[in-house]
Amino acid sequence: MAFDIEMIAARYSKMEATITQARKLLGRPLTLTEKILYNHLWDGNPTKSFGRGVDYVDFAPDRVAMQDATAQMALLQFMQAGRKKVAVPSTVHCDHLITAKDESGADLGVAVKENKEVYDFLSSVSNKYGIGFWKPGAGIIHQVVLENYAFPGGMMIGTDSHTVNAGGLGMVAIGVGGADACDVMAGLAWELKWPKAIGVKLTGKLNGWSTAKDVILKVAGILTVKGGTGAIVEYFGPGAESLSCTGKGTICNMGAEIGATTSTFGYDESMERYLRSTNRSDVADLANKYKTHLTADKEVYADPNKYFDQVIEIDLNTLEPYINGPFTPDLATPISKMKEEAIKNGWPLKVEVGLIGSCTNSSYEDISRAASLAKQVAAKGLKTKAEFTITPGSELVRYTIQRDGFIDSFHKIGAKVFSNACGPCIGMWSRVGADKKEKNTIVHSFNRNFQARQDGNPNTYAFVASPEITTALAIAGDLGFNPLTDTLTNEKGEQVKLDPPTGEELPSKGFAVEDAGFIAPAADGSGVQVIVDPASTRLQLLAPFKAWEGTDLIGLKLLIKAKGKCTTDHISMAGPWLKFRGHLDNISNNLLIGATNIFNSKTNEVKNQLTGNYEPVPQTQRAYKAQGIGSIVVGDENYGEGSSREHAAMEPRHLGVRAVLVKSFARIHETNLKKQGMLALTFANKEDYDKIQEDDVIDIVGLISFAEGKPLTLVFNHKDGKKDEIPVNHTYNAQQIEWFKAGAALNLMKA
């Protein structure tokens, strides 16, 4: 039986009335996205039509999910909210703090010992406030959510940008910061700007080496890392129906890499099969009863250009495998052109490591197809040329693939099987030799490949591909190898060709597991004690941020003018810094250490205007804070893309940065800045970025009359006595302006 079946049934029972009313209001057929959104309005029945990309709307999500790295700060905030129990079903998943080094058992044992304080904190808070707890080793949050909690037509939020993975089961699932999660767990409305709509029509059927991963790799190449910003992507068509449920999840998962609010698919037979296979026949029965409401109206898919803001069409019959990268997930190259591109750009052709798994591609289907290639190594007299690793997505999948012999197949080609955790995907990989900073190539089936993300080496060229292509390239040890056309030389000197991968969508013997890793909370947690040691280096109780002083901000220093891509990885690095995610002051020592200073093209070296010396970014900002001087950060396009980590907003806030001024923001990061009481500003004229000089002292004018839709003014006082005055825009509404005035959204909740 499914978790929270009563909640799901209650949600479905409202669909007929709300969707009928919404259709009447709009005077037209509805997309699936619109049906789900209107059925989750905070006020219940629809009473008005909302403008796409214009109106802020309050919603009532069905559930909240948190991974352990972001849950620490989310729950530290929730503890200040004065609530006795969470208002909606919520879960914590321990997947981010396990370092991949040797093999699953040993790595998990080390993690449990090293992170005991954090795990004890998370489990006790979960027990106290009615939150489900998935212990270390249970699996990656998004795989566990898909297996246990996702349901067609639902809405959830999660403190991880890849929460969108649940769109594979027909949800509107959205990544958020911890403050948003805190609001929903406290029983408050969740605010989102009504999204634009992108439709992707899939025709044909995958064959040979092509996979669901190649769909999203191609879409990323079309839309780029910011092309989906502010939009929900809805996939449809006969090609969509031909994909497995977990394949749909893969596509939705990497929707985060195009900046999309989320992605989703209409309910179909593949979802029903997956629900029944994961012991949720009760949900499948309900979904079948309401299935006309769990997909778009027929007229929408018949004439999509009338109902979507943008439509993309992809023929799966002719879709070629893609390899995306390096250093960005939207640099899409068909495998037939990869060798040419690599040689032209000087990318290292030798593949050092192939890595499969992660939340993006760790389903039974993914692993079974990769295993079919591993079996060919011995059968064809080959030897794997690169290192090879597997990261299972959950204990349910790991136990089942071990039972079915896949892990043994991987071991036979020298592969390492890591813990059921994020591991190398998020930089939790103790890679031998990475400290040498040598130029090298790795290929993985993860979702992100930002510079230095996987192993801390800025000279690692990381490429994203399907598990099948990753496995083939690891066998060949060659980035330029095309398994569709090329042969390999085996140990006998013979030319052999890899057969296309084969596998099962779902295990024919069913899934099996001894201990899935779930711990239910106490029915009454009022007696549970949550203790945080004041001397801890891992955890720190939060102090409220100070309210706005009621004046314009005068005399701010320029902390950094960042050049080019500045993701949340650049703003607040993961990897070894994850251990401090529950201690705001300690993790603030990584503030912007990965961002490139435009004035010297160096990372973590900015001019301290108090001394005239070049110093690390956190050290410089702490010097300003000690003198009571505020500062401003300036950035480029799509600033804050990537992870949902709100530490990238809380760290500058904690250290005294008052505003972030950029050409454009990624959605989640802009919201996180607002929630923490900072000013998130954009250039009215992007060329004004060039006017900012290294020694500028900056004034922000117009805050006394701060209002929705009204630009502010920035004055850049240059060292030579001259000044530039520019208008800057913002997207604050009336409620968000109150967050700024109060010092943070949480301060208003407590009030």
C-alpha positions in Angstrom: 0.0 0.0 0.0 1.2 3.5 -0.8 2.2 6.1 1.7 -0.4 8.8 2.3 -3.1 7.2 0.2 -5.8 9.2 1.9 -4.2 12.4 0.9 -3.9 11.2 -2.7 -7.5 10.2 -2.8 -8.6 13.5 -1.4 -6.6 15.4 -4.0 -8.1 13.4 -6.9 -11.6 13.9 -5.5 -11.2 17.7 -6.1 -10.1 17.4 -9.7 -13.4 17.3 -11.5 -14.7 20.5 -10.0 -11.5 22.5 -10.1 -10.6 21.5 -13.7 -14.1 22.2 -14.9 -14.1 25.6 -13.3 -10.6 26.4 -14.7 -11.6 25.4 -18.2 -14.7 27.6 -17.9 -12.6 30.6 -16.7 -10.0 30.3 -19.5 -12.6 29.5 -22.1 -10.4 26.8 -23.7 -9.0 23.3 -23.2 -6.2 22.9 -20.6 -2.7 21.5 -20.7 -1.8 18.9 -18.0 0.3 21.5 -16.3 -2.6 23.9 -16.0 -4.9 21.1 -14.6 -2.4 20.3 -11.9 -1.7 23.9 -11.0 -5.4 24.9 -10.8 -6.1 21.8 -8.7 -3.5 23.0 -6.2 -4.4 26.6 -5.7 -4.1 27.6 -2.0 -7.6 29.2 -2.1 -9.2 26.1 -3.5 -11.5 26.7 -6.5 -10.2 28.8 -9.4 -11.6 32.3 -9.5 -9.4 34.0 -12.1 -7.1 33.4 -15.1 -3.4 33.9 -14.4 -0.9 35.4 -16.7 2.0 33.2 -17.7 5.3 34.6 -16.4 3.4 37.5 -14.8 1.2 36.6 -11.8 2.5 35.4 -8.5 0.2 32.6 -7.3 -0.2 30.8 -3.9 -0.2 27.0 -4.1 -0.8 24.1 -1.7 1.7 21.4 -2.4 0.9 17.8 -1.4 4.3 17.0 0.1 7.9 18.1 0.9 11.1 16.1 0.4 14.5 17.1 1.7 18.0 15.7 1.2 20.4 15.7 4.2 22.7 18.5 3.0 19.8 21.0 2.6 17.5 19.5 5.2 19.9 20.7 8.0 19.3 24.4 7.2 15.6 23.8 6.3 14.9 22.1 9.6 17.0 24.6 11.6 14.6 27.2 10.2 11.5 25.1 10.8 12.5 24.8 14.5 12.1 28.5 14.7 8.6 28.5 13.2 6.8 27.5 16.5 5.0 24.5 15.0 4.5 21.1 16.8 4.3 19.0 13.6 4.6 19.4 9.9 1.4 20.3 8.1 2.0 18.1 5.0 3.7 14.8 4.5 7.4 15.4 4.6 10.6 13.3 4.4 14.3 13.5 4.9 16.7 11.5 2.8 20.4 10.9 3.8 22.2 10.7 0.4 24.6 13.7 0.1 27.1 13.1 2.8 28.6 9.7 1.7 32.0 10.0 0.0 32.6 7.5 -2.8 36.1 6.0 -2.4 36.5 2.3 -2.1 33.2 0.4 -2.3 29.7 0.5 -0.9 30.0 -1.1 2.5 33.3 0.5 3.5 32.2 4.0 2.3 28.9 3.8 4.1 30.5 2.8 7.3 32.9 5.7 7.2 30.0 8.1 6.4 27.9 6.9 9.3 30.8 7.4 11.7 31.9 10.8 10.4 28.4 12.2 10.1 26.9 10.8 13.3 26.2 14.2 14.8 24.3 15.3 11.7 22.4 12.1 11.2 21.4 12.1 14.8 20.2 15.6 14.5 18.1 14.9 11.3 16.6 11.8 12.7 15.6 13.4 16.0 14.1 16.4 14.3 12.2 14.1 12.0 11.0 12.0 14.9 9.9 15.1 16.8 8.0 16.8 14.0 6.4 13.9 12.2 8.8 13.6 9.3 9.7 10.3 7.6 13.4 9.5 7.7 15.4 7.5 5.1 18.6 6.5 6.7 22.1 6.6 5.0 22.3 3.9 2.4 18.6 3.9 1.6 19.2 5.7 -1.6 19.1 9.0 -3.5 16.2 11.2 -2.6 14.7 11.4 -6.2 14.9 7.7 -6.8 13.3 7.0 -3.4 10.6 9.6 -4.1 9.8 8.1 -7.5 9.6 4.6 -5.9 7.5 5.6 -2.9 5.8 9.0 -3.0 5.3 10.4 -6.5 1.8 10.1 -8.0 0.2 11.4 -11.2 -1.4 14.8 -10.9 0.3 15.7 -7.6 2.4 18.7 -6.6 5.4 18.5 -4.4 8.4 20.7 -3.6 11.8 19.5 -2.5 15.0 21.1 -1.3 17.0 19.9 -4.3 16.9 21.2 -7.9 16.4 17.6 -9.2 13.1 17.2 -7.3 11.7 17.6 -10.9 12.6 13.9 -11.4 9.1 13.1 -10.0 7.6 14.5 -13.2 8.3 11.0 -14.6 5.2 9.9 -12.7 3.1 12.8 -13.9 3.7 15.2 -11.0 4.5 18.9 -11.0 7.5 18.6 -8.7 9.6 21.7 -8.1 13.0 22.3 -6.5 13.1 25.1 -3.8 15.2 26.5 -1.1 14.8 25.5 2.5 12.9 28.6 3.4 10.1 27.6 0.9 10.1 24.1 2.4 9.8 25.6 5.8 6.8 27.6 4.8 4.9 24.6 3.4 5.8 22.4 6.4 4.5 25.1 8.7 1.1 25.1 6.9 1.6 28.3 4.8 1.0 28.9 1.2 3.8 28.4 -1.3 4.3 31.2 -3.9 5.3 30.7 -7.5 5.1 32.9 -10.6 2.6 31.3 -12.9 4.9 29.5 -15.4 5.1 29.7 -19.1 4.4 26.5 -21.1 6.8 24.7 -23.4 5.5 21.6 -25.2 7.8 18.9 -26.5 6.1 16.5 -28.9 7.8 13.1 -29.2 7.0 10.9 -32.2 8.4 7.5 -33.1 10.1 5.0 -30.8 13.7 4.7 -29.4 15.8 2.0 -30.9 19.4 0.7 -30.8 21.7 2.8 -28.8 19.3 5.8 -28.3 17.8 6.3 -24.9 15.5 8.6 -22.9 18.7 10.4 -21.8 19.4 11.4 -25.4 16.0 13.2 -25.5 16.9 15.6 -22.8 20.5 15.9 -24.0 19.1 17.1 -27.3 16.6 19.4 -25.7 19.3 20.9 -23.6 21.2 21.7 -26.8 18.1 23.3 -28.2 17.0 25.4 -25.2 20.4 25.9 -23.4 20.9 26.2 -19.7 18.5 29.1 -19.4 16.0 28.4 -22.2 13.5 26.8 -19.9 13.6 29.5 -17.1 10.2 30.3 -15.8 8.5 27.5 -17.8 7.1 24.1 -17.2 8.0 21.6 -20.0 5.2 19.2 -20.9 6.1 16.1 -23.0 3.5 14.4 -25.1 2.8 12.4 -28.2 3.1 8.7 -29.2 6.9 8.8 -28.5 6.2 9.9 -24.9 3.8 7.0 -24.4 6.5 4.6 -25.6 9.0 5.6 -22.9 9.3 3.8 -19.6 8.2 5.6 -16.5 11.8 5.8 -15.2 12.9 7.0 -18.7 10.4 9.8 -18.3 12.0 10.5 -14.9 15.4 10.8 -16.5 14.1 13.4 -19.0 12.4 15.4 -16.2 15.4 15.2 -14.0 17.7 17.0 -16.4 15.0 19.6 -17.0 16.8 21.4 -14.2 19.7 21.8 -16.6 17.7 23.9 -18.9 16.4 26.1 -16.1 12.9 24.8 -16.3 10.6 25.2 -13.3 9.8 21.5 -13.8 8.8 19.0 -16.5 6.1 16.5 -16.7 4.3 13.8 -18.7 0.6 12.7 -18.9 -0.4 9.6 -17.1 -0.1 6.4 -19.2 0.3 2.7 -19.1 4.1 2.9 -18.3 3.2 4.8 -15.2 0.6 2.3 -14.2 3.1 -0.6 -14.7 5.7 1.2 -12.5 3.2 2.0 -9.7 2.1 -1.7 -9.6 5.7 -2.9 -9.7 6.6 -0.7 -6.7 3.7 -2.0 -4.6 1.3 0.9 -5.2 -1.6 -0.7 -7.1 -3.9 1.4 -4.9 -2.5 4.6 -6.5 -2.7 3.0 -10.0 -6.4 2.1 -9.4 -7.1 5.7 -8.4 -5.2 7.2 -11.3 -7.1 4.9 -13.7 -10.4 6.2 -12.3 -9.3 9.9 -12.9 -7.1 9.4 -15.9 -8.9 11.9 -18.1 -7.8 14.6 -15.7 -4.2 13.3 -15.6 -3.3 14.4 -19.1 -4.0 17.4 -21.2 -7.3 17.8 -23.0 -7.2 16.2 -26.4 -7.4 19.4 -28.3 -4.2 20.6 -26.7 -2.0 17.8 -28.1 -3.9 17.9 -31.4 -2.9 21.5 -32.0 -0.1 22.3 -29.5 1.0 25.6 -31.0 -2.3 27.1 -29.8 -1.7 26.2 -26.2 2.0 26.3 -25.6 4.3 29.3 -25.7 6.9 27.2 -27.6 6.7 23.7 -29.2 9.7 21.4 -29.9 9.3 18.2 -31.9 11.7 15.3 -31.7 11.5 12.0 -33.8 12.7 9.2 -31.6 13.0 6.9 -34.7 16.0 9.1 -35.9 17.3 10.3 -32.6 21.1 9.8 -32.3 22.9 9.4 -29.0 24.3 12.6 -27.6 27.3 13.5 -25.5 27.1 16.8 -23.7 30.0 18.9 -22.4 32.5 19.6 -21.3 31.9 22.1 -18.4 28.3 22.7 -19.3 25.3 20.3 -19.8 23.9 22.1 -22.8 26.9 21.8 -25.2 25.3 18.9 -27.1 27.2 16.9 -29.7 25.8 13.9 -31.6 28.0 10.9 -31.1 28.8 10.8 -34.8 30.5 14.2 -34.5 32.2 13.8 -31.1 35.6 12.7 -32.3 35.8 15.6 -34.8 34.7 18.1 -32.1 37.1 16.7 -29.5 40.1 17.0 -31.9 39.0 20.5 -33.0 38.7 21.8 -29.4 41.6 19.9 -27.8 39.5 17.8 -25.5 41.4 14.8 -24.2 40.3 11.7 -26.2 41.4 9.2 -23.6 38.6 8.4 -21.2 40.0 7.8 -17.7 36.8 7.0 -15.9 33.2 6.1 -16.8 30.6 6.5 -14.1 27.0 5.4 -14.3 24.1 5.8 -11.8 23.0 8.9 -9.9 19.5 10.2 -9.5 19.3 10.7 -13.3 20.0 7.2 -14.4 20.0 4.5 -11.8 16.8 2.7 -12.6 16.5 -1.1 -13.0 16.2 -0.5 -16.8 19.3 1.7 -16.9 21.4 -0.8 -15.0 20.1 -3.8 -16.9 21.0 -2.3 -20.2 24.5 -1.2 -19.0 25.0 -4.8 -17.7 24.2 -6.2 -21.1 27.2 -4.3 -22.4 29.4 -5.4 -19.5 28.6 -9.0 -20.3 29.9 -8.5 -23.9 33.4 -7.6 -22.6 34.2 -11.2 -21.7 32.1 -12.7 -24.5 33.9 -10.7 -27.2 37.4 -11.1 -25.6 37.6 -7.4 -24.7 39.2 -5.6 -21.7 37.7 -2.4 -20.2 40.2 0.4 -20.9 38.9 2.9 -18.4 38.0 2.8 -14.7 34.3 2.1 -14.3 31.9 2.8 -11.4 28.3 2.2 -10.6 26.2 4.2 -8.1 22.8 2.6 -7.5 19.9 4.9 -6.9 18.2 3.1 -4.0 18.5 0.0 -1.9 15.5 -1.4 -3.7 17.3 -1.2 -7.0 20.7 -2.3 -5.6 19.2 -5.4 -3.9 17.3 -6.3 -7.0 20.2 -5.9 -9.4 22.4 -7.9 -7.1 19.8 -10.7 -7.0 19.6 -10.7 -10.8 23.4 -10.9 -11.3 24.1 -7.4 -12.7 26.5 -6.4 -10.0 28.5 -9.6 -10.6 28.6 -8.7 -14.3 30.1 -5.3 -13.4 32.6 -6.8 -11.0 33.8 -9.1 -13.7 35.0 -6.1 -15.8 36.7 -4.5 -12.7 34.0 -2.0 -11.8 33.5 -0.5 -8.4 30.0 -0.4 -6.9 29.6 2.7 -4.7 26.9 3.3 -2.0 23.3 4.2 -2.8 24.0 7.9 -2.7 24.9 10.9 -4.7 28.6 10.4 -4.5 30.7 11.5 -7.6 27.7 13.4 -9.1 27.9 16.1 -6.5 31.7 16.0 -5.8 31.6 13.4 -3.0 34.3 11.4 -4.8 37.7 10.7 -3.3 39.3 10.3 -6.7 42.9 9.3 -6.6 45.2 11.8 -8.3 42.6 14.6 -8.7 44.8 16.8 -6.5 47.4 16.8 -9.3 45.1 18.9 -11.4 46.0 17.0 -14.6 44.0 17.5 -17.8 41.8 14.4 -18.3 38.4 13.2 -19.6 35.7 11.4 -17.7 32.2 10.4 -19.0 29.2 10.0 -16.7 25.5 9.5 -16.8 24.9 12.2 -14.2 23.2 15.5 -14.9 25.8 18.3 -14.3 29.3 18.7 -15.4 30.4 22.1 -14.3 34.1 22.7 -14.0 35.6 20.9 -11.0 32.2 19.6 -9.9 32.9 15.9 -9.8 36.4 15.6 -8.4 37.6 19.1 -7.6 40.0 19.2 -10.5 39.3 22.2 -12.8 41.1 20.4 -15.6 38.8 17.4 -15.6 36.7 17.5 -18.8 33.4 15.9 -17.8 30.9 14.7 -20.4 27.3 13.7 -19.9 25.8 10.7 -21.7 23.4 7.8 -21.2 24.5 4.9 -19.1 24.8 2.8 -22.2 27.1 5.3 -24.1 29.1 5.8 -20.9 29.6 2.1 -20.5 30.7 1.8 -24.2 33.2 4.6 -23.9 34.6 3.2 -20.7 35.1 -0.2 -22.5 36.8 1.6 -25.4 38.6 4.2 -23.3 38.1 6.6 -26.1 35.8 9.7 -26.3 35.9 9.5 -30.1 34.5 5.9 -30.1 31.1 5.5 -31.8 29.6 2.1 -30.9 27.0 2.5 -33.7 29.7 2.3 -36.4 33.2 1.6 -34.9 34.9 -1.7 -33.9 37.2 -2.5 -31.1 40.4 -4.6 -31.1 40.0 -7.5 -28.6 42.7 -9.4 -26.7 43.3 -11.7 -29.7 43.8 -8.8 -32.1 40.3 -9.3 -33.7 38.0 -6.5 -34.7 34.7 -6.8 -32.8 31.6 -4.6 -32.6 29.5 -4.1 -29.5 25.9 -5.2 -29.9 23.2 -2.6 -29.0 22.2 -2.8 -25.4 19.2 -4.7 -24.2 17.4 -4.8 -20.9 14.1 -4.9 -19.0 11.9 -2.0 -18.2 11.0 -3.6 -14.9 12.4 -6.8 -13.2 10.5 -9.9 -14.4 10.8 -11.4 -10.9 9.6 -8.2 -9.3 11.5 -5.8 -7.0 13.0 -7.2 -3.8 14.6 -5.6 -0.7 15.3 -6.7 2.9 15.6 -3.2 4.5 14.6 -0.3 2.3 15.9 2.1 5.0 12.7 3.9 6.1 12.1 5.0 9.7 8.7 6.2 10.5 8.4 9.1 13.0 6.8 8.9 16.4 3.0 9.3 16.6 3.7 11.9 19.3 7.0 13.6 19.1 6.5 16.2 21.8 8.8 14.4 24.2 11.7 14.1 21.7 14.7 16.2 22.5 16.7 17.9 19.8 20.1 18.9 21.0 22.7 21.1 19.2 26.1 21.3 20.8 27.1 25.0 21.0 30.7 24.0 20.3 29.8 21.9 17.2 31.6 22.6 13.9 28.8 20.9 12.0 25.6 22.4 13.4 24.7 25.8 14.5 21.4 27.2 15.7 20.3 30.2 13.6 20.0 33.7 14.8 17.5 35.9 13.0 18.8 38.3 10.3 18.5 42.0 11.1 15.6 43.9 9.6 16.1 46.6 7.0 17.3 49.8 8.6 14.6 51.9 6.8 17.0 53.9 4.6 18.7 53.8 1.3 21.9 51.7 1.3 24.9 54.1 1.0 28.6 53.3 0.8 28.6 49.7 -0.2 31.8 48.1 -1.3 32.1 46.0 -4.5 32.9 42.5 -3.2 33.3 40.8 -6.6 32.3 41.4 -10.2 32.0 37.8 -11.4 32.8 36.9 -15.0 30.9 34.3 -17.0 29.2 31.3 -15.6 28.5 31.5 -11.9 26.5 28.6 -10.6 25.6 27.7 -7.1 28.7 25.5 -7.2 30.8 28.6 -7.7 28.9 30.5 -5.0 28.9 27.8 -2.4 30.9 24.7 -3.4 29.8 21.2 -2.4 32.2 18.3 -2.1 34.2 18.6 1.1 32.1 21.6 2.1 29.0 19.6 2.5 30.0 18.7 6.1 29.3 22.3 7.1 25.8 22.6 5.6 24.3 22.8 9.0 26.7 25.5 10.3 26.1 28.8 8.6 29.2 30.6 9.8 31.6 27.8 8.9 30.2 27.1 5.5 30.4 30.8 4.8 34.1 30.4 4.4 33.5 29.0 0.9 31.5 32.1 -0.2 32.2 32.7 -4.0 35.5 30.9 -3.9 34.8 29.4 -7.3 33.7 32.6 -9.0 36.1 34.3 -11.5 37.0 37.9 -10.7 36.7 39.8 -14.0 39.5 42.3 -12.9 42.2 39.6 -12.7 40.6 36.5 -14.1 41.4 34.6 -10.9 39.2 32.7 -8.5 39.0 33.5 -4.8 41.1 36.6 -5.1 39.5 40.0 -4.9 40.6 43.5 -3.9 40.0 44.4 -0.3 39.2 48.1 -0.5 40.1 48.6 3.2 43.7 47.4 2.7 44.3 47.6 -1.1 45.5 44.0 -1.0 44.1 41.0 -3.0 42.6 38.5 -0.6 40.2 35.5 -0.6 36.6 36.5 -1.0 35.3 35.2 2.4 38.2 36.9 4.2 37.5 40.2 2.4 33.8 40.1 3.1 34.4 39.3 6.8 36.7 42.4 7.0 33.8 44.5 5.6 31.4 42.9 8.1 33.7 43.6 11.0 33.7 47.3 10.1 29.9 47.4 9.6 30.3 48.0 5.9 27.8 46.3 3.4 28.8 45.1 0.0 27.4 44.1 -3.4 28.0 41.2 -5.7 27.8 41.7 -9.4 27.3 38.8 -11.8 26.6 37.8 -15.4 23.8 35.8 -17.1 21.8 33.0 -15.4 23.5 33.7 -12.1 22.9 31.0 -9.6 22.0 28.2 -12.0 22.3 24.7 -10.8 21.5 23.4 -7.3 18.7 24.7 -5.1 21.1 25.2 -2.2 20.0 28.2 -0.2 23.4 28.4 1.4 24.4 30.4 -1.8 21.9 33.0 -0.5 22.3 32.6 3.2 26.2 32.9 3.2 26.3 36.3 1.6 23.4 37.5 3.8 25.2 36.2 6.9 28.5 37.9 6.0 26.9 41.3 5.2 26.4 41.3 1.4 23.3 43.5 0.8 22.5 43.0 -2.9 23.3 40.9 -5.9 23.1 42.6 -9.2 23.2 40.5 -12.4 22.2 40.4 -16.0 19.7 37.5 -15.3 19.0 35.1 -12.5 18.2 31.4 -12.3 14.7 31.0 -10.8 15.5 29.2 -7.5 18.5 31.3 -6.6 16.6 34.6 -7.1 13.8 33.3 -4.8 16.3 32.2 -2.2 17.9 35.6 -2.1 14.5 37.2 -1.6 13.6 34.8 1.1 16.7 35.7 3.1 16.1 39.4 3.0 18.6 40.3 0.2 18.1 42.5 -2.8 18.1 40.5 -6.0 18.5 43.1 -8.8 19.0 43.0 -12.6 20.5 45.5 -15.0 17.9 47.5 -16.9 20.6 47.8 -19.5 22.9 44.8 -19.6 25.7 47.0 -21.0 25.9 48.8 -17.7 27.7 45.8 -16.4 30.8 47.2 -18.1 30.6 50.5 -16.1 31.4 48.9 -12.8 35.0 49.4 -11.7 37.1 47.5 -9.1 37.3 50.3 -6.5 33.7 51.4 -6.8 31.7 52.5 -3.7 28.0 51.9 -4.4 24.7 53.5 -3.3 21.3 51.8 -3.7 18.7 54.6 -3.9 14.9 54.4 -3.9 14.4 51.8 -1.1 12.3 54.1 1.0 9.7 54.0 -1.8 10.5 50.4 -2.7 7.4 49.1 -4.7 6.4 46.4 -7.1 7.3 47.2 -10.7 9.3 50.3 -9.7 13.0 50.3 -10.6 15.7 51.3 -8.1 18.7 53.4 -8.8 22.4 52.4 -8.3 25.1 55.0 -8.1 28.7 53.8 -8.8 31.1 56.2 -7.2 34.5 55.7 -8.9 37.9 56.1 -7.5 38.7 59.1 -9.8 35.7 61.1 -8.4 33.4 60.4 -11.3 30.2 58.5 -11.0 27.7 56.5 -13.0 24.1 56.3 -12.2 22.0 53.4 -13.6 18.4 52.1 -13.2 18.1 48.5 -12.0 15.0 46.2 -12.1 13.6 43.7 -9.7 10.7 41.2 -9.6 9.6 41.8 -6.0 5.9 41.8 -5.3 4.3 43.4 -2.2 4.7 40.3 0.0 8.4 39.8 -1.0 9.1 43.5 -0.3 7.9 42.8 3.2 10.4 39.9 3.5 13.1 42.4 2.6 11.9 44.9 5.2 11.6 42.3 7.9 15.1 41.0 7.2 13.9 37.6 6.0 10.7 35.7 5.2 11.2 33.6 8.3 11.1 36.7 10.5 7.6 37.4 9.4 6.5 33.8 10.1 7.8 34.1 13.6 6.1 37.4 14.1 
